[in-house]
């Protein structure tokens, strides 16, 4: 991961990288259906990302791990 970020000109120590990545959260909300016996709908969102977190998210292609 660190090599990939260095290639993108993002220079962080391992500790700093982990600290910033730890601040990225994904939240899922289940929305009940109005139909009797219906399946609830799920809505998943990311926490607000600052510029550094967004750069890490994009360059490490973390979107591939998001819930579908």
N, CA, C and O atoms as a GROMACS GRO file, in nm:
protein
  272
    1UNK      N    1   0.083  -0.119   0.000
    1UNK     CA    2   0.000   0.000   0.000
    1UNK      C    3   0.088   0.125   0.000
    1UNK      O    4   0.061   0.221  -0.072
    2UNK      N    5   0.190   0.121   0.080
    2UNK     CA    6   0.275   0.240   0.090
    2UNK      C    7   0.342   0.270  -0.044
    2UNK      O    8   0.352   0.387  -0.082
    3UNK      N    9   0.386   0.168  -0.114
    3UNK     CA   10   0.449   0.187  -0.246
    3UNK      C   11   0.349   0.247  -0.345
    3UNK      O   12   0.384   0.336  -0.422
    4UNK      N   13   0.227   0.198  -0.341
    4UNK     CA   14   0.124   0.250  -0.431
    4UNK      C   15   0.098   0.398  -0.403
    4UNK      O   16   0.080   0.477  -0.496
    5UNK      N   17   0.096   0.436  -0.275
    5UNK     CA   18   0.076   0.576  -0.241
    5UNK      C   19   0.197   0.662  -0.279
    5UNK      O   20   0.180   0.776  -0.322
    6UNK      N   21   0.317   0.609  -0.262
    6UNK     CA   22   0.438   0.683  -0.303
    6UNK      C   23   0.435   0.711  -0.452
    6UNK      O   24   0.476   0.819  -0.495
    7UNK      N   25   0.388   0.616  -0.532
    7UNK     CA   26   0.378   0.636  -0.677
    7UNK      C   27   0.278   0.746  -0.710
    7UNK      O   28   0.291   0.813  -0.813
    8UNK      N   29   0.180   0.765  -0.624
    8UNK     CA   30   0.080   0.870  -0.643
    8UNK      C   31   0.124   1.001  -0.575
    8UNK      O   32   0.046   1.095  -0.563
    9UNK      N   33   0.250   1.003  -0.531
    9UNK     CA   34   0.307   1.121  -0.465
    9UNK      C   35   0.237   1.156  -0.335
    9UNK      O   36   0.223   1.274  -0.300
   10UNK      N   37   0.192   1.053  -0.263
   10UNK     CA   38   0.134   1.070  -0.130
   10UNK      C   39   0.232   1.006  -0.033
   10UNK      O   40   0.246   0.884  -0.028
   11UNK      N   41   0.300   1.090   0.044
   11UNK     CA   42   0.404   1.041   0.134
   11UNK      C   43   0.353   1.043   0.278
   11UNK      O   44   0.338   1.150   0.339
   12UNK      N   45   0.327   0.924   0.332
   12UNK     CA   46   0.280   0.910   0.470
   12UNK      C   47   0.353   0.794   0.537
   12UNK      O   48   0.389   0.696   0.471
   13UNK      N   49   0.373   0.806   0.666
   13UNK     CA   50   0.427   0.692   0.740
   13UNK      C   51   0.315   0.588   0.753
   13UNK      O   52   0.197   0.618   0.732
   14UNK      N   53   0.354   0.467   0.786
   14UNK     CA   54   0.254   0.361   0.804
   14UNK      C   55   0.155   0.400   0.913
   14UNK      O   56   0.034   0.382   0.897
   15UNK      N   57   0.205   0.454   1.023
   15UNK     CA   58   0.117   0.495   1.134
   15UNK      C   59   0.018   0.603   1.090
   15UNK      O   60  -0.100   0.596   1.125
   16UNK      N   61   0.065   0.700   1.014
   16UNK     CA   62  -0.023   0.808   0.966
   16UNK      C   63  -0.126   0.754   0.869
   16UNK      O   64  -0.242   0.795   0.871
   17UNK      N   65  -0.084   0.661   0.782
   17UNK     CA   66  -0.177   0.603   0.686
   17UNK      C   67  -0.288   0.527   0.759
   17UNK      O   68  -0.405   0.541   0.726
   18UNK      N   69  -0.250   0.447   0.859
   18UNK     CA   70  -0.349   0.370   0.934
   18UNK      C   71  -0.443   0.463   1.010
   18UNK      O   72  -0.563   0.438   1.017
   19UNK      N   73  -0.389   0.569   1.067
   19UNK     CA   74  -0.472   0.665   1.140
   19UNK      C   75  -0.577   0.728   1.048
   19UNK      O   76  -0.693   0.741   1.087
   20UNK      N   77  -0.538   0.766   0.930
   20UNK     CA   78  -0.632   0.827   0.836
   20UNK      C   79  -0.733   0.726   0.783
   20UNK      O   80  -0.852   0.757   0.769
   21UNK      N   81  -0.687   0.605   0.754
   21UNK     CA   82  -0.778   0.501   0.705
   21UNK      C   83  -0.879   0.461   0.813
   21UNK      O   84  -0.993   0.429   0.782
   22UNK      N   85  -0.837   0.463   0.939
   22UNK     CA   86  -0.926   0.426   1.049
   22UNK      C   87  -1.042   0.523   1.064
   22UNK      O   88  -1.144   0.490   1.124
   23UNK      N   89  -1.027   0.643   1.009
   23UNK     CA   90  -1.134   0.742   1.017
   23UNK      C   91  -1.239   0.728   0.909
   23UNK      O   92  -1.336   0.803   0.907
   24UNK      N   93  -1.220   0.633   0.818
   24UNK     CA   94  -1.318   0.610   0.711
   24UNK      C   95  -1.417   0.504   0.759
   24UNK      O   96  -1.378   0.393   0.794
   25UNK      N   97  -1.544   0.541   0.759
   25UNK     CA   98  -1.647   0.448   0.806
   25UNK      C   99  -1.757   0.433   0.700
   25UNK      O  100  -1.786   0.525   0.624
   26UNK      N  101  -1.815   0.314   0.698
   26UNK     CA  102  -1.927   0.286   0.609
   26UNK      C  103  -2.046   0.252   0.699
   26UNK      O  104  -2.036   0.169   0.789
   27UNK      N  105  -2.157   0.316   0.673
   27UNK     CA  106  -2.276   0.297   0.756
   27UNK      C  107  -2.390   0.245   0.668
   27UNK      O  108  -2.416   0.299   0.560
   28UNK      N  109  -2.456   0.140   0.716
   28UNK     CA  110  -2.573   0.085   0.645
   28UNK      C  111  -2.697   0.108   0.728
   28UNK      O  112  -2.698   0.086   0.849
   29UNK      N  113  -2.802   0.152   0.663
   29UNK     CA  114  -2.930   0.176   0.727
   29UNK      C  115  -3.033   0.086   0.660
   29UNK      O  116  -3.045   0.085   0.538
   30UNK      N  117  -3.106   0.011   0.742
   30UNK     CA  118  -3.214  -0.072   0.688
   30UNK      C  119  -3.345   0.005   0.697
   30UNK      O  120  -3.383   0.054   0.804
   31UNK      N  121  -3.413   0.016   0.584
   31UNK     CA  122  -3.538   0.091   0.576
   31UNK      C  123  -3.652  -0.010   0.562
   31UNK      O  124  -3.657  -0.083   0.463
   32UNK      N  125  -3.742  -0.013   0.660
   32UNK     CA  126  -3.851  -0.112   0.651
   32UNK      C  127  -3.943  -0.083   0.533
   32UNK      O  128  -3.960   0.031   0.491
   33UNK      N  129  -3.999  -0.187   0.484
   33UNK     CA  130  -4.093  -0.174   0.373
   33UNK      C  131  -4.233  -0.146   0.428
   33UNK      O  132  -4.264  -0.181   0.541
   34UNK      N  133  -4.316  -0.084   0.347
   34UNK     CA  134  -4.453  -0.057   0.390
   34UNK      C  135  -4.544  -0.176   0.359
   34UNK      O  136  -4.652  -0.189   0.416
   35UNK      N  137  -4.500  -0.263   0.269
   35UNK     CA  138  -4.580  -0.380   0.233
   35UNK      C  139  -4.562  -0.488   0.339
   35UNK      O  140  -4.452  -0.510   0.390
   36UNK      N  141  -4.670  -0.554   0.371
   36UNK     CA  142  -4.665  -0.661   0.472
   36UNK      C  143  -4.581  -0.777   0.419
   36UNK      O  144  -4.606  -0.829   0.311
   37UNK      N  145  -4.482  -0.816   0.499
   37UNK     CA  146  -4.396  -0.927   0.459
   37UNK      C  147  -4.290  -0.890   0.357
   37UNK      O  148  -4.221  -0.977   0.305
   38UNK      N  149  -4.277  -0.760   0.326
   38UNK     CA  150  -4.179  -0.717   0.227
   38UNK      C  151  -4.037  -0.718   0.282
   38UNK      O  152  -4.016  -0.722   0.403
   39UNK      N  153  -3.944  -0.716   0.194
   39UNK     CA  154  -3.802  -0.718   0.230
   39UNK      C  155  -3.756  -0.574   0.254
   39UNK      O  156  -3.780  -0.487   0.170
   40UNK      N  157  -3.689  -0.548   0.366
   40UNK     CA  158  -3.640  -0.413   0.392
   40UNK      C  159  -3.535  -0.372   0.288
   40UNK      O  160  -3.464  -0.456   0.232
   41UNK      N  161  -3.527  -0.244   0.265
   41UNK     CA  162  -3.429  -0.189   0.170
   41UNK      C  163  -3.310  -0.140   0.250
   41UNK      O  164  -3.326  -0.086   0.360
   42UNK      N  165  -3.188  -0.158   0.196
   42UNK     CA  166  -3.067  -0.113   0.264
   42UNK      C  167  -3.007   0.005   0.189
   42UNK      O  168  -3.003   0.008   0.066
   43UNK      N  169  -2.960   0.102   0.265
   43UNK     CA  170  -2.892   0.217   0.209
   43UNK      C  171  -2.757   0.228   0.278
   43UNK      O  172  -2.751   0.232   0.401
   44UNK      N  173  -2.648   0.232   0.201
   44UNK     CA  174  -2.514   0.235   0.257
   44UNK      C  175  -2.442   0.361   0.212
   44UNK      O  176  -2.442   0.395   0.094
   45UNK      N  177  -2.381   0.431   0.308
   45UNK     CA  178  -2.308   0.555   0.275
   45UNK      C  179  -2.173   0.554   0.348
   45UNK      O  180  -2.155   0.488   0.450
   46UNK      N  181  -2.080   0.630   0.292
   46UNK     CA  182  -1.951   0.651   0.356
   46UNK      C  183  -1.957   0.773   0.445
   46UNK      O  184  -2.035   0.866   0.420
   47UNK      N  185  -1.876   0.773   0.549
   47UNK     CA  186  -1.863   0.893   0.631
   47UNK      C  187  -1.802   1.004   0.545
   47UNK      O  188  -1.745   0.977   0.440
   48UNK      N  189  -1.815   1.127   0.591
   48UNK     CA  190  -1.753   1.238   0.519
   48UNK      C  191  -1.602   1.219   0.523
   48UNK      O  192  -1.544   1.194   0.629
   49UNK      N  193  -1.538   1.232   0.408
   49UNK     CA  194  -1.394   1.214   0.398
   49UNK      C  195  -1.326   1.349   0.380
   49UNK      O  196  -1.373   1.434   0.304
   50UNK      N  197  -1.214   1.368   0.452
   50UNK     CA  198  -1.136   1.489   0.426
   50UNK      C  199  -1.051   1.465   0.302
   50UNK      O  200  -1.054   1.355   0.246
   51UNK      N  201  -0.975   1.563   0.259
   51UNK     CA  202  -0.899   1.553   0.134
   51UNK      C  203  -0.798   1.438   0.138
   51UNK      O  204  -0.781   1.367   0.038
   52UNK      N  205  -0.730   1.419   0.250
   52UNK     CA  206  -0.632   1.310   0.260
   52UNK      C  207  -0.700   1.174   0.254
   52UNK      O  208  -0.652   1.083   0.186
   53UNK      N  209  -0.811   1.160   0.325
   53UNK     CA  210  -0.883   1.033   0.324
   53UNK      C  211  -0.938   1.003   0.185
   53UNK      O  212  -0.934   0.888   0.141
   54UNK      N  213  -0.987   1.104   0.117
   54UNK     CA  214  -1.039   1.084  -0.018
   54UNK      C  215  -0.928   1.038  -0.112
   54UNK      O  216  -0.948   0.949  -0.194
   55UNK      N  217  -0.809   1.100  -0.101
   55UNK     CA  218  -0.696   1.061  -0.185
   55UNK      C  219  -0.657   0.915  -0.157
   55UNK      O  220  -0.632   0.839  -0.251
   56UNK      N  221  -0.652   0.877  -0.030
   56UNK     CA  222  -0.620   0.739   0.005
   56UNK      C  223  -0.726   0.644  -0.050
   56UNK      O  224  -0.694   0.541  -0.109
   57UNK      N  225  -0.851   0.680  -0.031
   57UNK     CA  226  -0.964   0.598  -0.077
   57UNK      C  227  -0.955   0.573  -0.227
   57UNK      O  228  -0.976   0.461  -0.275
   58UNK      N  229  -0.925   0.679  -0.302
   58UNK     CA  230  -0.919   0.668  -0.447
   58UNK      C  231  -0.795   0.593  -0.495
   58UNK      O  232  -0.805   0.504  -0.579
   59UNK      N  233  -0.679   0.628  -0.442
   59UNK     CA  234  -0.554   0.567  -0.491
   59UNK      C  235  -0.539   0.421  -0.448
   59UNK      O  236  -0.471   0.344  -0.515
   60UNK      N  237  -0.600   0.384  -0.338
   60UNK     CA  238  -0.595   0.243  -0.296
   60UNK      C  239  -0.715   0.165  -0.347
   60UNK      O  240  -0.729   0.046  -0.318
   61UNK      N  241  -0.800   0.230  -0.424
   61UNK     CA  242  -0.918   0.167  -0.484
   61UNK      C  243  -1.003   0.095  -0.380
   61UNK      O  244  -1.041  -0.021  -0.398
   62UNK      N  245  -1.031   0.165  -0.270
   62UNK     CA  246  -1.107   0.105  -0.161
   62UNK      C  247  -1.256   0.088  -0.192
   62UNK      O  248  -1.327   0.017  -0.121
   63UNK      N  249  -1.302   0.152  -0.299
   63UNK     CA  250  -1.443   0.138  -0.338
   63UNK      C  251  -1.477  -0.008  -0.370
   63UNK      O  252  -1.593  -0.048  -0.362
   64UNK      N  253  -1.377  -0.086  -0.408
   64UNK     CA  254  -1.403  -0.226  -0.442
   64UNK      C  255  -1.448  -0.307  -0.321
   64UNK      O  256  -1.502  -0.417  -0.336
   65UNK      N  257  -1.425  -0.254  -0.200
   65UNK     CA  258  -1.464  -0.324  -0.077
   65UNK      C  259  -1.599  -0.279  -0.022
   65UNK      O  260  -1.647  -0.335   0.076
   66UNK      N  261  -1.659  -0.179  -0.084
   66UNK     CA  262  -1.786  -0.128  -0.033
   66UNK      C  263  -1.897  -0.231  -0.050
   66UNK      O  264  -1.895  -0.313  -0.142
   67UNK      N  265  -1.993  -0.225   0.041
   67UNK     CA  266  -2.109  -0.314   0.032
   67UNK      C  267  -2.185  -0.283  -0.095
   67UNK      O  268  -2.197  -0.168  -0.136
   68UNK      N  269  -2.236  -0.385  -0.157
   68UNK     CA  270  -2.310  -0.366  -0.283
   68UNK      C  271  -2.452  -0.325  -0.258
   68UNK      O  272  -2.528  -0.305  -0.354
   0.00000   0.00000   0.00000
